[in-house]
Amino acid sequence: MGSAAVGLAAPAHGQDLSGTWQGVEVTPPRVGSWSAQLVLRAGPGNTVSGELYQRSDARPDFTGDFEMRGTQAGRALSLIHARIISQRASEGGFWCQGSLALTYNPADESLSGRATYQPRGDCNSGLFTLYRIRLKSAPAVPAGAESTLHVSGREVEWFADSARQHKLASGNSFRVKLQKTTTFYVTQGYYATSRSRPVPLTVRVLPAAPKPAPRRAPPAVARPSAAPVVLPTVLFRTATAVLKPESGPALDQLAATLRARPTLRLRIAGHTDRIGEAAKNLVLSEQRARTVQAYLVQAGTAAARLQTVGYGDTHLLYPTPDARNQRVEIEELR
């Protein structure tokens, strides 16, 4: 069913909801589903515009295309159908019009909510669920290092080309070793239509650091222990892999130690507290370990000398919740 008005909410914390959202509208208690593609563009202030395309899954020739306008406020959106761009319906058929209130969930990049239609025929209400493809892992990875890329979306597939001739992987996570900045083309199979297009996602590769000249290790440099060593001042912004500024001194000292000992190899382990879903905590811990690795590579350490691993919330040091569990540890590789 096509809605003439869609309720959308402004992005939380300045979140930009521009892009293509793909999913479905269902109309309980009747059995019926309509594939939907919503393209949003941010306008001046808190305004939003875009286009909503829908197709009946029972009758693929029954389609509607609508120009959308509205406003955004926090995680709630409000849109109206400004005009009908085009529509096709069987004899006597029509597309319902009204309003729809959607809520944005940044965890899985989804929009969901209810459509309320103007009284006409059997027009009543519908439920929308839409997803957007976004890169959720770090936008830059060390050259030649094994890295896990992670995206949002449903029924995800990765391609090397926009024509989707060379499929690389299926699923939200993709483990790769990149030597140069690379663009991937990612699709959703979740209620795809003829208008569904791959989303290009570019992952940058950090430049290889010059190999440091061998030098004698000064006696003042402490030798890392073979046991894991906690870096208590290496801190991240809440629920992200973004380093806080106060992490710099400890990482700079570690980089100096690595320069002074050119044969030293380290394993960097990321950990989280037991808050939230275990699978997401595992991904976050891997991202934090790779962020530390990237910092050290930029400081002159060869990526091959640094291994990363994420343990999620499986290696707690303190009863949860405790910020000290959200830590990074280093361990010398023999």
Phi and psi restraints in degrees (value plus and minus 20) as a CYANA .aco file:
   2 GLY   PHI    -110.6   -70.6
   2 GLY   PSI     115.3   155.3
   3 SER   PHI    -120.3   -80.3
   3 SER   PSI     117.4   157.4
   4 ALA   PHI    -103.0   -63.0
   4 ALA   PSI     -38.9     1.1
   5 ALA   PHI    -156.9  -116.9
   5 ALA   PSI     115.0   155.0
   6 VAL   PHI    -141.1  -101.1
   6 VAL   PSI     106.0   146.0
   7 GLY   PHI    -104.5   -64.5
   7 GLY   PSI      93.6   133.6
   8 LEU   PHI    -140.2  -100.2
   8 LEU   PSI     136.8   176.8
   9 ALA   PHI    -139.1   -99.1
   9 ALA   PSI     129.5   169.5
  10 ALA   PHI     -84.7   -44.7
  10 ALA   PSI     132.3   172.3
  11 PRO   PHI     -87.0   -47.0
  11 PRO   PSI     118.2   158.2
  12 ALA   PHI     -90.2   -50.2
  12 ALA   PSI     118.4   158.4
  13 HIS   PHI      32.3    72.3
  13 HIS   PSI      19.5    59.5
  14 GLY   PHI      55.0    95.0
  14 GLY   PSI      -4.5    35.5
  15 GLN   PHI     -82.2   -42.2
  15 GLN   PSI     108.2   148.2
  16 ASP   PHI    -107.1   -67.1
  16 ASP   PSI      98.8   138.8
  17 LEU   PHI    -116.5   -76.5
  17 LEU   PSI      -5.5    34.5
  18 SER   PHI     -83.8   -43.8
  18 SER   PSI     131.4   171.4
  19 GLY   PHI     108.5   148.5
  19 GLY   PSI    -189.3  -149.3
  20 THR   PHI    -125.6   -85.6
  20 THR   PSI     106.1   146.1
  21 TRP   PHI    -132.7   -92.7
  21 TRP   PSI     111.5   151.5
  22 GLN   PHI    -146.6  -106.6
  22 GLN   PSI     116.9   156.9
  23 GLY   PHI     157.0   197.0
  23 GLY   PSI    -157.7  -117.7
  24 VAL   PHI    -170.0  -130.0
  24 VAL   PSI     132.0   172.0
  25 GLU   PHI    -134.8   -94.8
  25 GLU   PSI     112.1   152.1
  26 VAL   PHI    -139.1   -99.1
  26 VAL   PSI     135.3   175.3
  27 THR   PHI    -148.3  -108.3
  27 THR   PSI      54.7    94.7
  28 PRO   PHI     -88.0   -48.0
  28 PRO   PSI     133.3   173.3
  29 PRO   PHI    -103.2   -63.2
  29 PRO   PSI     -24.2    15.8
  30 ARG   PHI     -92.3   -52.3
  30 ARG   PSI     129.7   169.7
  31 VAL   PHI    -103.1   -63.1
  31 VAL   PSI      98.6   138.6
  32 GLY   PHI    -197.3  -157.3
  32 GLY   PSI     123.4   163.4
  33 SER   PHI    -163.1  -123.1
  33 SER   PSI     126.6   166.6
  34 TRP   PHI    -152.5  -112.5
  34 TRP   PSI      93.8   133.8
  35 SER   PHI     -81.3   -41.3
  35 SER   PSI     124.9   164.9
  36 ALA   PHI    -159.9  -119.9
  36 ALA   PSI     122.3   162.3
  37 GLN   PHI    -152.1  -112.1
  37 GLN   PSI     100.3   140.3
  38 LEU   PHI    -135.0   -95.0
  38 LEU   PSI      99.0   139.0
  39 VAL   PHI    -125.0   -85.0
  39 VAL   PSI     100.8   140.8
  40 LEU   PHI    -133.0   -93.0
  40 LEU   PSI     125.6   165.6
  41 ARG   PHI    -154.7  -114.7
  41 ARG   PSI     113.2   153.2
  42 ALA   PHI     -95.9   -55.9
  42 ALA   PSI     118.2   158.2
  43 GLY   PHI    -134.6   -94.6
  43 GLY   PSI    -186.8  -146.8
  44 PRO   PHI     -82.3   -42.3
  44 PRO   PSI     123.3   163.3
  45 GLY   PHI      42.7    82.7
  45 GLY   PSI    -147.6  -107.6
  46 ASN   PHI    -126.4   -86.4
  46 ASN   PSI       1.8    41.8
  47 THR   PHI    -102.6   -62.6
  47 THR   PSI     135.3   175.3
  48 VAL   PHI    -158.7  -118.7
  48 VAL   PSI     123.1   163.1
  49 SER   PHI    -158.0  -118.0
  49 SER   PSI     148.7   188.7
  50 GLY   PHI     146.9   186.9
  50 GLY   PSI    -178.6  -138.6
  51 GLU   PHI    -163.0  -123.0
  51 GLU   PSI     115.0   155.0
  52 LEU   PHI    -135.1   -95.1
  52 LEU   PSI     103.0   143.0
  53 TYR   PHI    -135.4   -95.4
  53 TYR   PSI     114.3   154.3
  54 GLN   PHI    -155.7  -115.7
  54 GLN   PSI     131.6   171.6
  55 ARG   PHI    -160.5  -120.5
  55 ARG   PSI     116.5   156.5
  56 SER   PHI     -90.5   -50.5
  56 SER   PSI     108.0   148.0
  57 ASP   PHI     -94.2   -54.2
  57 ASP   PSI     -40.5    -0.5
  58 ALA   PHI    -104.2   -64.2
  58 ALA   PSI     -52.3   -12.3
  59 ARG   PHI    -152.3  -112.3
  59 ARG   PSI      69.4   109.4
  60 PRO   PHI     -78.1   -38.1
  60 PRO   PSI     -39.5     0.5
  61 ASP   PHI    -102.5   -62.5
  61 ASP   PSI     -22.5    17.5
  62 PHE   PHI    -115.3   -75.3
  62 PHE   PSI      79.4   119.4
  63 THR   PHI    -152.2  -112.2
  63 THR   PSI     135.9   175.9
  64 GLY   PHI    -163.2  -123.2
  64 GLY   PSI     123.5   163.5
  65 ASP   PHI    -153.7  -113.7
  65 ASP   PSI     102.0   142.0
  66 PHE   PHI    -150.0  -110.0
  66 PHE   PSI     120.2   160.2
  67 GLU   PHI    -101.1   -61.1
  67 GLU   PSI     111.4   151.4
  68 MET   PHI    -135.2   -95.2
  68 MET   PSI     123.3   163.3
  69 ARG   PHI    -161.8  -121.8
  69 ARG   PSI     131.9   171.9
  70 GLY   PHI     156.5   196.5
  70 GLY   PSI    -177.2  -137.2
  71 THR   PHI    -154.3  -114.3
  71 THR   PSI     147.0   187.0
  72 GLN   PHI    -152.1  -112.1
  72 GLN   PSI     116.8   156.8
  73 ALA   PHI    -172.5  -132.5
  73 ALA   PSI      84.9   124.9
  74 GLY   PHI      47.8    87.8
  74 GLY   PSI    -147.1  -107.1
  75 ARG   PHI    -121.8   -81.8
  75 ARG   PSI      -8.4    31.6
  76 ALA   PHI    -130.9   -90.9
  76 ALA   PSI     121.2   161.2
  77 LEU   PHI    -142.6  -102.6
  77 LEU   PSI     125.8   165.8
  78 SER   PHI    -154.1  -114.1
  78 SER   PSI      96.6   136.6
  79 LEU   PHI    -145.4  -105.4
  79 LEU   PSI     134.7   174.7
  80 ILE   PHI    -147.9  -107.9
  80 ILE   PSI     133.3   173.3
  81 HIS   PHI     -94.9   -54.9
  81 HIS   PSI      91.6   131.6
  82 ALA   PHI     -93.5   -53.5
  82 ALA   PSI     -56.6   -16.6
  83 ARG   PHI    -185.7  -145.7
  83 ARG   PSI     141.2   181.2
  84 ILE   PHI    -106.6   -66.6
  84 ILE   PSI     100.2   140.2
  85 ILE   PHI     -97.6   -57.6
  85 ILE   PSI     -68.4   -28.4
  86 SER   PHI    -182.8  -142.8
  86 SER   PSI     136.7   176.7
  87 GLN   PHI    -176.9  -136.9
  87 GLN   PSI     128.4   168.4
  88 ARG   PHI    -150.2  -110.2
  88 ARG   PSI     115.4   155.4
  89 ALA   PHI    -170.1  -130.1
  89 ALA   PSI     134.2   174.2
  90 SER   PHI     -88.7   -48.7
  90 SER   PSI     147.2   187.2
  91 GLU   PHI     -75.4   -35.4
  91 GLU   PSI     106.2   146.2
  92 GLY   PHI      63.7   103.7
  92 GLY   PSI     -25.6    14.4
  93 GLY   PHI    -106.9   -66.9
  93 GLY   PSI     144.6   184.6
  94 PHE   PHI    -180.2  -140.2
  94 PHE   PSI     146.0   186.0
  95 TRP   PHI    -120.9   -80.9
  95 TRP   PSI     111.9   151.9
  96 CYS   PHI     -89.5   -49.5
  96 CYS   PSI     131.8   171.8
  97 GLN   PHI    -154.8  -114.8
  97 GLN   PSI     126.9   166.9
  98 GLY   PHI     155.9   195.9
  98 GLY   PSI    -148.9  -108.9
  99 SER   PHI    -159.2  -119.2
  99 SER   PSI     137.5   177.5
 100 LEU   PHI    -163.8  -123.8
 100 LEU   PSI     109.2   149.2
 101 ALA   PHI    -127.1   -87.1
 101 ALA   PSI      99.3   139.3
 102 LEU   PHI    -135.2   -95.2
 102 LEU   PSI     127.9   167.9
 103 THR   PHI    -138.3   -98.3
 103 THR   PSI     114.2   154.2
 104 TYR   PHI    -109.7   -69.7
 104 TYR   PSI     112.3   152.3
 105 ASN   PHI    -135.7   -95.7
 105 ASN   PSI      87.5   127.5
 106 PRO   PHI     -90.0   -50.0
 106 PRO   PSI     -40.1    -0.1
 107 ALA   PHI     -83.9   -43.9
 107 ALA   PSI     -64.1   -24.1
 108 ASP   PHI    -136.0   -96.0
 108 ASP   PSI      -8.0    32.0
 109 GLU   PHI      32.9    72.9
 109 GLU   PSI      36.8    76.8
 110 SER   PHI    -142.3  -102.3
 110 SER   PSI     135.4   175.4
 111 LEU   PHI    -141.5  -101.5
 111 LEU   PSI     110.5   150.5
 112 SER   PHI    -164.4  -124.4
 112 SER   PSI     129.9   169.9
 113 GLY   PHI     148.3   188.3
 113 GLY   PSI    -189.9  -149.9
 114 ARG   PHI    -133.9   -93.9
 114 ARG   PSI     118.1   158.1
 115 ALA   PHI    -117.1   -77.1
 115 ALA   PSI     116.1   156.1
 116 THR   PHI    -140.2  -100.2
 116 THR   PSI      98.3   138.3
 117 TYR   PHI    -121.6   -81.6
 117 TYR   PSI     133.5   173.5
 118 GLN   PHI     -87.0   -47.0
 118 GLN   PSI     120.7   160.7
 119 PRO   PHI     -80.8   -40.8
 119 PRO   PSI      99.9   139.9
 120 ARG   PHI    -186.9  -146.9
 120 ARG   PSI     102.4   142.4
 121 GLY   PHI      36.5    76.5
 121 GLY   PSI    -147.1  -107.1
 122 ASP   PHI    -119.3   -79.3
 122 ASP   PSI      -1.6    38.4
 123 CYS   PHI     -84.3   -44.3
 123 CYS   PSI     110.0   150.0
 124 ASN   PHI    -162.0  -122.0
 124 ASN   PSI    -101.2   -61.2
 125 SER   PHI    -176.0  -136.0
 125 SER   PSI     146.9   186.9
 126 GLY   PHI    -170.8  -130.8
 126 GLY   PSI     142.1   182.1
 127 LEU   PHI    -137.2   -97.2
 127 LEU   PSI     106.6   146.6
 128 PHE   PHI    -123.7   -83.7
 128 PHE   PSI     120.7   160.7
 129 THR   PHI    -157.6  -117.6
 129 THR   PSI      99.3   139.3
 130 LEU   PHI    -152.7  -112.7
 130 LEU   PSI     127.2   167.2
 131 TYR   PHI    -148.8  -108.8
 131 TYR   PSI     130.3   170.3
 132 ARG   PHI    -140.3  -100.3
 132 ARG   PSI     121.5   161.5
 133 ILE   PHI    -104.6   -64.6
 133 ILE   PSI     103.6   143.6
 134 ARG   PHI    -163.9  -123.9
 134 ARG   PSI     126.5   166.5
 135 LEU   PHI     -93.8   -53.8
 135 LEU   PSI      99.6   139.6
 136 LYS   PHI    -123.0   -83.0
 136 LYS   PSI     -32.5     7.5
 137 SER   PHI    -113.1   -73.1
 137 SER   PSI    -197.8  -157.8
 138 ALA   PHI     -81.2   -41.2
 138 ALA   PSI     119.3   159.3
 139 PRO   PHI     -97.0   -57.0
 139 PRO   PSI     -28.3    11.7
 140 ALA   PHI    -157.0  -117.0
 140 ALA   PSI     120.2   160.2
 141 VAL   PHI    -150.1  -110.1
 141 VAL   PSI     135.8   175.8
 142 PRO   PHI     -89.1   -49.1
 142 PRO   PSI     123.8   163.8
 143 ALA   PHI     -83.3   -43.3
 143 ALA   PSI     112.0   152.0
 144 GLY   PHI      56.2    96.2
 144 GLY   PSI     -23.7    16.3
 145 ALA   PHI    -110.2   -70.2
 145 ALA   PSI     122.8   162.8
 146 GLU   PHI     -91.4   -51.4
 146 GLU   PSI     103.0   143.0
 147 SER   PHI    -151.8  -111.8
 147 SER   PSI     129.0   169.0
 148 THR   PHI    -124.7   -84.7
 148 THR   PSI      97.2   137.2
 149 LEU   PHI    -110.4   -70.4
 149 LEU   PSI     122.3   162.3
 150 HIS   PHI    -157.1  -117.1
 150 HIS   PSI     112.4   152.4
 151 VAL   PHI    -147.8  -107.8
 151 VAL   PSI     139.3   179.3
 152 SER   PHI    -106.0   -66.0
 152 SER   PSI     151.8   191.8
 153 GLY   PHI     103.4   143.4
 153 GLY   PSI     151.8   191.8
 154 ARG   PHI    -142.1  -102.1
 154 ARG   PSI     117.0   157.0
 155 GLU   PHI      34.3    74.3
 155 GLU   PSI      37.9    77.9
 156 VAL   PHI    -104.0   -64.0
 156 VAL   PSI     121.3   161.3
 157 GLU   PHI    -154.6  -114.6
 157 GLU   PSI     124.7   164.7
 158 TRP   PHI    -129.7   -89.7
 158 TRP   PSI     116.5   156.5
 159 PHE   PHI    -150.7  -110.7
 159 PHE   PSI     135.1   175.1
 160 ALA   PHI    -107.4   -67.4
 160 ALA   PSI     -32.5     7.5
 161 ASP   PHI    -160.5  -120.5
 161 ASP   PSI     134.6   174.6
 162 SER   PHI     -88.5   -48.5
 162 SER   PSI     -42.1    -2.1
 163 ALA   PHI    -100.7   -60.7
 163 ALA   PSI     -23.7    16.3
 164 ARG   PHI      38.9    78.9
 164 ARG   PSI      20.1    60.1
 165 GLN   PHI    -109.8   -69.8
 165 GLN   PSI     -46.7    -6.7
 166 HIS   PHI    -139.4   -99.4
 166 HIS   PSI      73.8   113.8
 167 LYS   PHI     -98.8   -58.8
 167 LYS   PSI     115.6   155.6
 168 LEU   PHI    -124.2   -84.2
 168 LEU   PSI     -59.7   -19.7
 169 ALA   PHI    -187.6  -147.6
 169 ALA   PSI     146.7   186.7
 170 SER   PHI    -144.3  -104.3
 170 SER   PSI     129.2   169.2
 171 GLY   PHI      86.1   126.1
 171 GLY   PSI     144.0   184.0
 172 ASN   PHI     -93.6   -53.6
 172 ASN   PSI     -38.9     1.1
 173 SER   PHI    -134.9   -94.9
 173 SER   PSI     124.8   164.8
 174 PHE   PHI    -163.4  -123.4
 174 PHE   PSI      98.9   138.9
 175 ARG   PHI    -115.1   -75.1
 175 ARG   PSI     105.6   145.6
 176 VAL   PHI    -161.8  -121.8
 176 VAL   PSI     144.2   184.2
 177 LYS   PHI    -142.6  -102.6
 177 LYS   PSI      95.6   135.6
 178 LEU   PHI    -127.3   -87.3
 178 LEU   PSI     118.4   158.4
 179 GLN   PHI    -124.5   -84.5
 179 GLN   PSI     -36.7     3.3
 180 LYS   PHI    -168.9  -128.9
 180 LYS   PSI     142.3   182.3
 181 THR   PHI     -76.9   -36.9
 181 THR   PSI     110.9   150.9
 182 THR   PHI    -153.9  -113.9
 182 THR   PSI     120.9   160.9
 183 THR   PHI    -125.5   -85.5
 183 THR   PSI     106.5   146.5
 184 PHE   PHI    -126.0   -86.0
 184 PHE   PSI     133.0   173.0
 185 TYR   PHI    -137.1   -97.1
 185 TYR   PSI      95.2   135.2
 186 VAL   PHI    -135.0   -95.0
 186 VAL   PSI     115.1   155.1
 187 THR   PHI    -142.3  -102.3
 187 THR   PSI     141.0   181.0
 188 GLN   PHI    -134.1   -94.1
 188 GLN   PSI     113.3   153.3
 189 GLY   PHI    -110.5   -70.5
 189 GLY   PSI     -25.6    14.4
 190 TYR   PHI     -90.9   -50.9
 190 TYR   PSI      84.4   124.4
 191 TYR   PHI      31.6    71.6
 191 TYR   PSI      29.6    69.6
 192 ALA   PHI     -90.5   -50.5
 192 ALA   PSI     131.2   171.2
 193 THR   PHI    -147.3  -107.3
 193 THR   PSI     159.4   199.4
 194 SER   PHI     -84.4   -44.4
 194 SER   PSI     -35.5     4.5
 195 ARG   PHI    -111.8   -71.8
 195 ARG   PSI     -26.4    13.6
 196 SER   PHI     -87.2   -47.2
 196 SER   PSI     110.0   150.0
 197 ARG   PHI    -146.5  -106.5
 197 ARG   PSI     131.6   171.6
 198 PRO   PHI     -87.7   -47.7
 198 PRO   PSI     126.3   166.3
 199 VAL   PHI    -119.2   -79.2
 199 VAL   PSI     101.4   141.4
 200 PRO   PHI     -96.7   -56.7
 200 PRO   PSI     109.8   149.8
 201 LEU   PHI    -146.9  -106.9
 201 LEU   PSI     100.9   140.9
 202 THR   PHI    -122.1   -82.1
 202 THR   PSI     108.3   148.3
 203 VAL   PHI    -131.0   -91.0
 203 VAL   PSI     100.1   140.1
 204 ARG   PHI    -100.9   -60.9
 204 ARG   PSI     130.5   170.5
 205 VAL   PHI    -130.7   -90.7
 205 VAL   PSI     107.3   147.3
 206 LEU   PHI     -87.2   -47.2
 206 LEU   PSI     116.5   156.5
 207 PRO   PHI     -81.8   -41.8
 207 PRO   PSI     122.8   162.8
 208 ALA   PHI     -85.1   -45.1
 208 ALA   PSI     112.5   152.5
 209 ALA   PHI     -96.2   -56.2
 209 ALA   PSI     124.0   164.0
 210 PRO   PHI     -82.0   -42.0
 210 PRO   PSI     122.5   162.5
 211 LYS   PHI     -90.0   -50.0
 211 LYS   PSI     102.8   142.8
 212 PRO   PHI     -88.8   -48.8
 212 PRO   PSI     124.6   164.6
 213 ALA   PHI     -88.3   -48.3
 213 ALA   PSI     120.5   160.5
 214 PRO   PHI     -79.0   -39.0
 214 PRO   PSI     118.9   158.9
 215 ARG   PHI    -164.8  -124.8
 215 ARG   PSI     134.9   174.9
 216 ARG   PHI     -92.2   -52.2
 216 ARG   PSI     112.8   152.8
 217 ALA   PHI     -90.3   -50.3
 217 ALA   PSI     105.2   145.2
 218 PRO   PHI     -86.7   -46.7
 218 PRO   PSI     125.2   165.2
 219 PRO   PHI     -82.9   -42.9
 219 PRO   PSI     -39.6     0.4
 220 ALA   PHI     -96.1   -56.1
 220 ALA   PSI     -34.5     5.5
 221 VAL   PHI     -98.0   -58.0
 221 VAL   PSI     102.9   142.9
 222 ALA   PHI     -95.6   -55.6
 222 ALA   PSI     121.5   161.5
 223 ARG   PHI    -103.4   -63.4
 223 ARG   PSI     105.5   145.5
 224 PRO   PHI     -80.0   -40.0
 224 PRO   PSI     127.0   167.0
 225 SER   PHI     -93.4   -53.4
 225 SER   PSI     133.0   173.0
 226 ALA   PHI     -89.6   -49.6
 226 ALA   PSI     -43.9    -3.9
 227 ALA   PHI    -101.6   -61.6
 227 ALA   PSI     134.5   174.5
 228 PRO   PHI     -77.5   -37.5
 228 PRO   PSI     118.5   158.5
 229 VAL   PHI    -137.2   -97.2
 229 VAL   PSI     105.8   145.8
 230 VAL   PHI     -97.8   -57.8
 230 VAL   PSI     117.2   157.2
 231 LEU   PHI    -121.4   -81.4
 231 LEU   PSI      65.9   105.9
 232 PRO   PHI     -87.1   -47.1
 232 PRO   PSI     -41.4    -1.4
 233 THR   PHI    -118.1   -78.1
 233 THR   PSI     -15.8    24.2
 234 VAL   PHI    -107.6   -67.6
 234 VAL   PSI      82.6   122.6
 235 LEU   PHI    -140.3  -100.3
 235 LEU   PSI     134.6   174.6
 236 PHE   PHI    -144.9  -104.9
 236 PHE   PSI     135.2   175.2
 237 ARG   PHI     -86.0   -46.0
 237 ARG   PSI     127.6   167.6
 238 THR   PHI     -73.0   -33.0
 238 THR   PSI     108.7   148.7
 239 ALA   PHI      41.9    81.9
 239 ALA   PSI       2.6    42.6
 240 THR   PHI    -154.8  -114.8
 240 THR   PSI     153.0   193.0
 241 ALA   PHI    -125.7   -85.7
 241 ALA   PSI       4.3    44.3
 242 VAL   PHI    -110.8   -70.8
 242 VAL   PSI     101.7   141.7
 243 LEU   PHI     -87.7   -47.7
 243 LEU   PSI     122.3   162.3
 244 LYS   PHI    -100.5   -60.5
 244 LYS   PSI     132.3   172.3
 245 PRO   PHI     -76.4   -36.4
 245 PRO   PSI     -52.8   -12.8
 246 GLU   PHI     -90.0   -50.0
 246 GLU   PSI     -25.2    14.8
 247 SER   PHI     -96.5   -56.5
 247 SER   PSI     -38.9     1.1
 248 GLY   PHI     -76.1   -36.1
 248 GLY   PSI     -71.9   -31.9
 249 PRO   PHI     -76.9   -36.9
 249 PRO   PSI     -64.4   -24.4
 250 ALA   PHI     -85.3   -45.3
 250 ALA   PSI     -60.2   -20.2
 251 LEU   PHI     -92.0   -52.0
 251 LEU   PSI     -54.3   -14.3
 252 ASP   PHI     -85.5   -45.5
 252 ASP   PSI     -59.7   -19.7
 253 GLN   PHI     -84.1   -44.1
 253 GLN   PSI     -59.6   -19.6
 254 LEU   PHI     -85.5   -45.5
 254 LEU   PSI     -59.7   -19.7
 255 ALA   PHI     -82.6   -42.6
 255 ALA   PSI     -59.0   -19.0
 256 ALA   PHI     -83.7   -43.7
 256 ALA   PSI     -59.9   -19.9
 257 THR   PHI     -82.9   -42.9
 257 THR   PSI     -61.5   -21.5
 258 LEU   PHI     -85.6   -45.6
 258 LEU   PSI     -56.5   -16.5
 259 ARG   PHI     -87.5   -47.5
 259 ARG   PSI     -56.8   -16.8
 260 ALA   PHI     -93.4   -53.4
 260 ALA   PSI     -43.5    -3.5
 261 ARG   PHI    -144.1  -104.1
 261 ARG   PSI      63.9   103.9
 262 PRO   PHI     -84.7   -44.7
 262 PRO   PSI     -33.7     6.3
 263 THR   PHI    -116.5   -76.5
 263 THR   PSI     -23.9    16.1
 264 LEU   PHI     -91.3   -51.3
 264 LEU   PSI     110.4   150.4
 265 ARG   PHI    -142.5  -102.5
 265 ARG   PSI     120.6   160.6
 266 LEU   PHI    -147.0  -107.0
 266 LEU   PSI     130.1   170.1
 267 ARG   PHI    -125.6   -85.6
 267 ARG   PSI     107.1   147.1
 268 ILE   PHI    -125.8   -85.8
 268 ILE   PSI     100.5   140.5
 269 ALA   PHI    -133.7   -93.7
 269 ALA   PSI     109.6   149.6
 270 GLY   PHI    -121.1   -81.1
 270 GLY   PSI     124.8   164.8
 271 HIS   PHI    -156.9  -116.9
 271 HIS   PSI     135.8   175.8
 272 THR   PHI    -151.7  -111.7
 272 THR   PSI     149.2   189.2
 273 ASP   PHI    -102.4   -62.4
 273 ASP   PSI     149.5   189.5
 274 ARG   PHI    -111.0   -71.0
 274 ARG   PSI      40.5    80.5
 275 ILE   PHI    -142.2  -102.2
 275 ILE   PSI     108.2   148.2
 276 GLY   PHI      71.3   111.3
 276 GLY   PSI    -190.3  -150.3
 277 GLU   PHI     -98.8   -58.8
 277 GLU   PSI     120.6   160.6
 278 ALA   PHI     -80.4   -40.4
 278 ALA   PSI     -60.9   -20.9
 279 ALA   PHI     -83.7   -43.7
 279 ALA   PSI     -60.9   -20.9
 280 LYS   PHI     -90.4   -50.4
 280 LYS   PSI     -55.3   -15.3
 281 ASN   PHI     -83.9   -43.9
 281 ASN   PSI     -56.6   -16.6
 282 LEU   PHI     -84.2   -44.2
 282 LEU   PSI     -65.7   -25.7
 283 VAL   PHI     -81.9   -41.9
 283 VAL   PSI     -63.0   -23.0
 284 LEU   PHI     -83.2   -43.2
 284 LEU   PSI     -60.9   -20.9
 285 SER   PHI     -84.7   -44.7
 285 SER   PSI     -57.4   -17.4
 286 GLU   PHI     -85.2   -45.2
 286 GLU   PSI     -62.0   -22.0
 287 GLN   PHI     -82.4   -42.4
 287 GLN   PSI     -60.2   -20.2
 288 ARG   PHI     -86.8   -46.8
 288 ARG   PSI     -59.8   -19.8
 289 ALA   PHI     -83.1   -43.1
 289 ALA   PSI     -60.4   -20.4
 290 ARG   PHI     -90.6   -50.6
 290 ARG   PSI     -50.0   -10.0
 291 THR   PHI     -84.0   -44.0
 291 THR   PSI     -63.1   -23.1
 292 VAL   PHI     -83.8   -43.8
 292 VAL   PSI     -62.5   -22.5
 293 GLN   PHI     -78.5   -38.5
 293 GLN   PSI     -65.7   -25.7
 294 ALA   PHI     -82.1   -42.1
 294 ALA   PSI     -58.3   -18.3
 295 TYR   PHI     -81.2   -41.2
 295 TYR   PSI     -65.6   -25.6
 296 LEU   PHI     -89.0   -49.0
 296 LEU   PSI     -54.8   -14.8
 297 VAL   PHI     -83.6   -43.6
 297 VAL   PSI     -63.7   -23.7
 298 GLN   PHI     -84.2   -44.2
 298 GLN   PSI     -45.2    -5.2
 299 ALA   PHI    -105.3   -65.3
 299 ALA   PSI     -19.2    20.8
 300 GLY   PHI      95.2   135.2
 300 GLY   PSI     -14.0    26.0
 301 THR   PHI    -113.6   -73.6
 301 THR   PSI     113.2   153.2
 302 ALA   PHI     -85.4   -45.4
 302 ALA   PSI     115.3   155.3
 303 ALA   PHI     -79.6   -39.6
 303 ALA   PSI     -50.4   -10.4
 304 ALA   PHI     -85.1   -45.1
 304 ALA   PSI     -37.3     2.7
 305 ARG   PHI    -106.9   -66.9
 305 ARG   PSI     -23.1    16.9
 306 LEU   PHI    -146.3  -106.3
 306 LEU   PSI      96.6   136.6
 307 GLN   PHI    -119.7   -79.7
 307 GLN   PSI     130.3   170.3
 308 THR   PHI    -145.4  -105.4
 308 THR   PSI     130.9   170.9
 309 VAL   PHI    -173.1  -133.1
 309 VAL   PSI     128.6   168.6
 310 GLY   PHI    -141.3  -101.3
 310 GLY   PSI     113.1   153.1
 311 TYR   PHI    -128.8   -88.8
 311 TYR   PSI     -20.1    19.9
 312 GLY   PHI      39.3    79.3
 312 GLY   PSI    -151.0  -111.0
 313 ASP   PHI    -127.1   -87.1
 313 ASP   PSI       5.5    45.5
 314 THR   PHI    -110.9   -70.9
 314 THR   PSI     -30.7     9.3
 315 HIS   PHI    -144.7  -104.7
 315 HIS   PSI      42.4    82.4
 316 LEU   PHI     -91.5   -51.5
 316 LEU   PSI     120.8   160.8
 317 LEU   PHI    -118.9   -78.9
 317 LEU   PSI     -42.7    -2.7
 318 TYR   PHI    -154.7  -114.7
 318 TYR   PSI     136.1   176.1
 319 PRO   PHI     -76.9   -36.9
 319 PRO   PSI     115.7   155.7
 320 THR   PHI    -104.4   -64.4
 320 THR   PSI     126.6   166.6
 321 PRO   PHI    -105.2   -65.2
 321 PRO   PSI     123.3   163.3
 322 ASP   PHI    -177.3  -137.3
 322 ASP   PSI     101.1   141.1
 323 ALA   PHI     -77.3   -37.3
 323 ALA   PSI     -43.4    -3.4
 324 ARG   PHI     -88.5   -48.5
 324 ARG   PSI     -36.3     3.7
 325 ASN   PHI     -93.8   -53.8
 325 ASN   PSI     -40.8    -0.8
 326 GLN   PHI    -107.1   -67.1
 326 GLN   PSI      54.0    94.0
 327 ARG   PHI    -146.5  -106.5
 327 ARG   PSI     148.7   188.7
 328 VAL   PHI    -140.9  -100.9
 328 VAL   PSI     115.4   155.4
 329 GLU   PHI    -139.7   -99.7
 329 GLU   PSI     130.8   170.8
 330 ILE   PHI    -141.4  -101.4
 330 ILE   PSI     128.8   168.8
 331 GLU   PHI    -163.0  -123.0
 331 GLU   PSI     111.8   151.8
 332 GLU   PHI     -91.4   -51.4
 332 GLU   PSI     112.0   152.0
 333 LEU   PHI    -111.7   -71.7
 333 LEU   PSI     103.8   143.8
